[in-house]
């Protein structure tokens, strides 16, 4: 699996703004190859519906057939990339690009809400309960510093994942990093 699918065309990014497609792609990335029927059961959709959306993901290069796991009756699909990325500055040059990025950010926020809702401290060890959570910071930064923070957070996460790969007690963990400027309140 390739590391990253860098998208510069808003039309291609728009393909994964569909909530079901985003969910199917996420499942293929996190849980591995699956058929349309298996994915349909996982998301509560018909295999016909999931087949259609999988073909759209395939058409735009997000997924591929899994040649190692063909069952002869139904295609098995796998994600081609671990992450999808885009340059917001490049996308912002058109109204369509700005709208597509906004929809993607809202999908990411929805997923964050789902993960928080599904997390039940009673299902996890005290170590996981203590480690899980979120923090909210406000800092005065210029754009270059926020870019540096985001890049360094990604580098640190990659380093920690590599260091602990295969270690006892590891779990697949959702990690979000985001930062947005906030308009200052008007002085009276």
C-alpha positions as CSV (number, residue, x, y, z in Angstrom):
1,X,0.0,0.0,0.0
2,X,1.3,3.4,-0.9
3,X,1.6,6.0,1.8
4,X,-0.3,9.0,0.4
5,X,-2.6,9.9,-2.4
6,X,-2.0,13.6,-3.0
7,X,-4.9,15.2,-4.8
8,X,-4.9,18.5,-6.6
9,X,-8.1,18.2,-8.6
10,X,-11.3,19.1,-6.6
11,X,-13.3,16.7,-8.8
12,X,-11.2,13.8,-7.6
13,X,-11.4,14.9,-4.0
14,X,-15.2,15.3,-4.3
15,X,-15.5,11.6,-4.9
16,X,-14.7,10.9,-1.3
17,X,-17.0,13.7,0.1
18,X,-19.8,11.2,-0.3
19,X,-20.3,9.8,3.3
20,X,-20.7,6.2,2.2
21,X,-17.6,6.3,0.0
22,X,-15.6,7.9,2.7
23,X,-16.7,5.2,5.1
24,X,-16.0,2.3,2.7
25,X,-12.5,3.7,2.0
26,X,-11.9,4.1,5.7
27,X,-12.9,0.5,6.4
28,X,-10.6,-0.8,3.6
29,X,-7.7,1.2,5.0
30,X,-8.3,0.1,8.6
31,X,-9.6,-3.4,8.3
32,X,-8.1,-4.5,5.0
33,X,-9.5,-6.1,1.8
34,X,-13.2,-6.9,1.6
35,X,-15.9,-7.7,-0.9
36,X,-18.9,-5.4,-1.6
37,X,-21.1,-7.9,0.4
38,X,-18.8,-7.8,3.4
39,X,-18.7,-4.0,3.4
40,X,-22.4,-3.8,2.9
41,X,-23.0,-5.8,6.0
42,X,-20.5,-3.7,7.9
43,X,-22.2,-0.4,7.0
44,X,-25.8,-1.6,6.7
45,X,-26.2,-1.1,3.0
46,X,-27.0,-3.5,0.1
47,X,-24.1,-5.1,-1.8
48,X,-25.5,-3.3,-4.9
49,X,-25.1,0.1,-3.3
50,X,-21.6,-0.7,-2.0
51,X,-20.6,-2.1,-5.3
52,X,-21.6,1.1,-7.1
53,X,-19.6,3.2,-4.6
54,X,-16.6,0.9,-4.7
55,X,-16.5,1.2,-8.5
56,X,-16.5,5.0,-8.2
57,X,-13.6,4.8,-5.7
58,X,-11.8,2.5,-8.1
59,X,-12.4,4.8,-11.1
60,X,-10.7,7.6,-9.4
61,X,-7.7,5.6,-8.0
62,X,-8.6,5.3,-4.3
63,X,-8.9,1.5,-4.3
64,X,-7.9,-1.5,-6.4
65,X,-8.8,-5.2,-6.8
66,X,-6.9,-7.3,-4.4
67,X,-5.1,-9.9,-6.6
68,X,-4.0,-12.0,-3.6
69,X,-7.5,-12.7,-2.3
70,X,-9.7,-13.5,-5.2
71,X,-12.6,-15.8,-4.4
72,X,-13.7,-16.2,-8.0
73,X,-17.3,-15.1,-7.4
74,X,-16.9,-11.6,-6.0
75,X,-14.2,-9.0,-6.3
76,X,-12.2,-8.2,-3.2
77,X,-11.1,-4.6,-2.9
78,X,-8.2,-3.0,-1.1
79,X,-7.2,0.6,-0.5
80,X,-4.3,1.8,-2.6
81,X,-3.1,4.5,-0.1
82,X,-2.9,4.9,3.6
83,X,-3.9,8.6,3.5
84,X,-5.5,11.0,1.2
85,X,-4.1,14.5,1.2
86,X,-4.5,17.8,-0.6
87,X,-3.1,21.3,-0.5
88,X,-5.8,23.6,0.7
89,X,-4.1,26.6,-0.8
90,X,-4.2,24.9,-4.3
91,X,-7.8,23.9,-3.8
92,X,-8.8,27.4,-2.6
93,X,-8.3,29.0,-6.0
94,X,-11.8,28.0,-7.1
95,X,-15.2,28.1,-5.4
96,X,-15.6,24.3,-6.1
97,X,-12.2,23.6,-4.5
98,X,-13.0,25.6,-1.4
99,X,-16.4,23.9,-1.0
100,X,-14.9,20.4,-1.5
101,X,-12.3,21.1,1.2
102,X,-15.0,22.4,3.6
103,X,-17.1,19.2,3.0
104,X,-14.0,17.0,3.6
105,X,-13.2,18.9,6.9
106,X,-16.8,18.5,8.0
107,X,-16.7,14.7,7.2
108,X,-13.5,14.5,9.3
109,X,-15.2,16.3,12.2
110,X,-18.2,13.9,11.9
111,X,-15.9,10.9,12.1
112,X,-14.2,12.4,15.2
113,X,-17.7,12.7,16.8
114,X,-18.5,9.1,15.9
115,X,-15.2,7.8,17.4
116,X,-15.9,9.8,20.6
117,X,-19.4,8.6,20.8
118,X,-18.3,4.9,20.3
119,X,-15.5,5.2,22.9
120,X,-16.7,3.7,26.2
121,X,-14.1,3.8,29.0
122,X,-15.6,0.6,30.5
123,X,-14.4,-1.3,27.4
124,X,-10.7,-0.4,27.9
125,X,-8.0,-0.9,30.4
126,X,-7.1,1.9,32.8
127,X,-4.0,2.6,30.7
128,X,-6.0,3.2,27.5
129,X,-8.6,5.2,29.4
130,X,-5.9,7.5,30.7
131,X,-4.2,7.8,27.4
132,X,-7.3,8.5,25.2
133,X,-8.8,11.9,24.9
134,X,-8.5,15.3,23.4
135,X,-7.1,18.7,24.2
136,X,-8.0,22.1,23.0
137,X,-5.3,24.8,22.8
138,X,-5.3,28.4,21.7
139,X,-1.9,29.8,20.7
140,X,-0.9,32.9,18.8
141,X,1.0,31.7,15.7
142,X,1.8,32.9,12.2
143,X,0.8,30.6,9.3
144,X,4.3,29.2,9.0
145,X,4.3,28.1,12.6
146,X,1.0,26.3,12.3
147,X,2.3,24.5,9.2
148,X,5.5,23.5,11.1
149,X,3.4,22.2,14.0
150,X,1.3,20.1,11.7
151,X,4.3,18.7,9.9
152,X,6.2,17.9,13.2
153,X,3.1,16.3,14.7
154,X,2.9,14.0,11.6
155,X,6.6,13.2,11.9
156,X,6.3,12.4,15.6
157,X,3.4,10.1,15.0
158,X,5.2,8.2,12.2
159,X,8.3,7.9,14.5
160,X,6.2,6.5,17.4
161,X,4.3,4.1,15.1
162,X,7.5,2.7,13.7
163,X,9.1,2.4,17.2
164,X,6.1,0.5,18.6
165,X,5.2,-1.6,15.5
166,X,4.2,-5.1,16.6
167,X,4.7,-4.3,20.3
168,X,2.3,-5.9,22.9
169,X,-0.7,-3.8,23.7
170,X,-0.8,-1.8,20.5
171,X,-4.2,-0.8,19.0
172,X,-5.2,1.0,15.9
173,X,-5.6,4.6,17.2
174,X,-7.4,7.5,15.5
175,X,-5.3,10.7,15.8
176,X,-6.5,14.1,14.6
177,X,-4.3,17.2,14.2
178,X,-5.9,20.4,13.1
179,X,-5.6,24.1,13.5
180,X,-7.6,27.0,12.2
181,X,-7.2,30.8,12.7
182,X,-9.8,32.4,14.8
183,X,-11.1,35.9,14.1
184,X,-10.6,38.3,16.9
185,X,-13.6,39.8,18.7
186,X,-14.3,43.3,17.6
187,X,-13.2,45.8,20.3
188,X,-16.2,47.9,21.6
